[in-house]
Amino acid sequence: MKYLTSLESFIFHKFGRIAYQIWYGHPHSLEKVWSDGVMLEMQTHPNPISKKQQYAYTYQPNIAHMNVTFGDDIQLVVYLEKPGTTLTDTEQEVLYLLCRDFYLQMNLQTKDMELDKMIEGIGSLTSTLDLNKLLQQIIRSALTVISAGDAGIFRLYDESSSLLIPLASFGFDDSITHYKTRSGEAISGKVFSDGVPRLYQSRQEMEADYTNISQQNASFVQQSEKANALIIVPVSSGSTRIGTLTLLQFHKKRNFTDRDIRLLQGFASQVAIAIHNAKLYEETNLRLQQVTALSKKLEENNLLLQKRINVHDTLTQLSLKNRGIQKMIHEINLILGMPVAYIDFLDNAMYKEHDNERPMSFDMISELFANQQQLSPLTMKLSSQDYFLYPITVGKVLLGCILVTVSHPLSPMDIITVEQSGSVLALEIVKKISVTELQYKKTDDFFNQILNIQNHEQIIARGRQFNLTFSSYSFIVLCEIPELSEPYEVEAKIQRFISRVNHELVHINKLVYGDYNKIKLLISVRDLHEVDKTIYHISTIMKEWEKTDQHVVRGGIGSAYQDLEDIIKSYNEANKTVAFAKSRNKYGLMRYEEIGINRFFLNQPMQEIEKYIHEIFAPLRTDKTQNKELEKTLMLYISSNQSAVETAKKLHIHINSLYQRIKRIEDLLHLSLDDPEDVLKIQLACHLKNTFK
């Protein structure tokens, strides 16, 4: 190694050909930088010495070492195997100076690397317009320079939502995008709020600052891998704070330093410049789009004067005029000269020219595309007739399908016509989804007014605007479609479910809408018999939907109440029922009454329930072999209503052996199975263990 020449020369002239090693780095992560000769690997190293002491030389016949600690938390250890002689004070001083020279050279190399990365970062600011790629590059450079970090993340403050949103990260999976904080919330929110950088060297320090955190974020932090250390600085554009830049340590051993914070502030400035440039580019691009749109509109006005216009312009004009999908299908029929239909998977509707045209069912078409990895056009023959199917998708979600009854081979122009039609129809569907979401928002506002009812007459009057007439009994049904992340997939499944509800319960007084992956229904009927009948219909709808959409759903039903003020009770009961079903990994429809005794534990923290179970069964878990059988025996004995004969039969043991086990259990638990109060404790623990495992 080029910086060790003087040190090697000193060792050779003093000791001759001996084995030696040189270890360098932070005290908790020393690395071997040089080894000469065969020598045992060092498993442990001496502790860092105080800064005032400068160095410590330790001599033993088999091994000696020079231990040096420098001011920026850097340690250097030189091991000498069987040196044969010790060093004089002067020689120790010389060896220390040589070690210090090596340190200075390494420090200078580090500074040069840091400067190179800073210059590289500044240069990259003008090298690309891809903001995400640029931010990723800056974070990687920061992690290279600040070697204590494993991962990094930049959060940008979004004024519309008042949240710090992860914009770019390195070392995290996609789930980190869900961790959004308010100003003043948790660590990132506090740094953004007060503009003060922070350095944490332990999990305990970080946990102490995880205050004022939302339940959703607290749950995310609980389920995520925990960092061991962290540094975070604010990112500012001029005098305005725009976000935070964080480096985290998960596996590395060295500590973050105050110098690391200063370096990270330098990278934060690069991030601020990148965001500023991106904003300028976006504004420029927006102006360009406005100019382009104006130019295109002028061109379209000129094209209206022509006798023939192309497919895209025709359908776009129809969309802009809100003429609807049916009119578009009519125009496509005229242009292609072949029967064309559109199958809408959101509303389970078919748009066609002639009512007798229905060659395929919704389920058949869904199954055809379900077998594809990548959704792409299909050709097929059915009853000697050829068909061309073109999927309408947003992302990977199938929203609809153009079905062409082929009367002659499709030409390239025919294919282009269908593709352009598909693009415009996709935009029309997205617009339709946006209108639906707006309607859902209005419905949700009204639903919340019902829950927090202030004025009966006003609620009843407004209900008529939503085709809702309050009758004798009202109740809430909440349905949840789990394990979906693609927004348009969620929207499509929710819309199909609601479409079935509206179709099957057309004569029922109801308010129904979607809320992300949930369907909320408020139903009002004349008597309790209608309540049961309606719930049966909803259960049937749910099963049919699960079969068609190939996805599970869980639903909770609150009790039916006569007073409008009690609708919120039904809502809370439905929520609790869904939560209970979720905790037991159950699907399907469940009434609040079906929860039974478990409703008393719904508001109990899971930690308290687990603690109680542990307190009862802990004495049976000390011996992993024998006492595992004891716990199983006790659970089976209680579930068999304390029937010794039935329990022994199920365990395939002699009844006397069972009595011995029961006696052993009573001794370990210090309880008596003849004492009603003790039996109740054990029965409760067994029930909770089976229910909330």
Buried (B, 14 or more C-beta within 10 A) or exposed (E): EEBBEEBBEBBEEBBEEBBBBBBBBBBBEBEBBBBBEEBEEBEEBBEBBEEEEEBBBEBEEEBBBBBBBBEEBBBBBBBBBEBEEEBEEEBBBBBBEBBBBBBEBBEEEBEEEBEEBBEBBEEBBEEEEEBEEBBBBBBBBBBBBBBBBBBBBBBBBEEEEEBBBBBBBBBBEEEBEEBBBBBBBBBBBBBBBEEEBBBBBEEEBBEEBBEEBEEEBEEBBEEEEEBBBBBBBBBBBEEEBBBBBBBBBEEBBBBBBEEBBEBBBBBBBBBBBBBBBBEEEEEEEEEEEEEEEEEEEEEBEEBEEEEEBBBBBBBBBBBEEEBBBEBBBBBBBEBBEBBBBBBBBBBBBBBBBEEEEEBBEBEEBBEBBEEEEEBEBBEEEEEEEBBBBBBBBBEEBBBBBBBBBBEEEBEEEBEEBBBBBBBBBBBBBBEBBEEBEEEBEEBBEBBEBBBEBEEEEEBEEBBEEBEBEBBBBBBBBBBBBEEBEEBBBBBBBBBBBBBBBEEBBEEBBBBBBBBEBBBBBBBBBEEEEBBEEBBEBBBEBBEEBBEBBEBBBBBBBBBBBEEBEBBBBBBBBBBBBBBBBBBBEEBEBBBBEBBEEBBEBBEEEEEEBBEBBEEBBEBBEEEEEEBEBBBEBBBBBBBBEBEBEBBBEBBEBEEEEBEEBBEBBBEBBEBEBEEEEBBEBBEBBBBBBEBBE
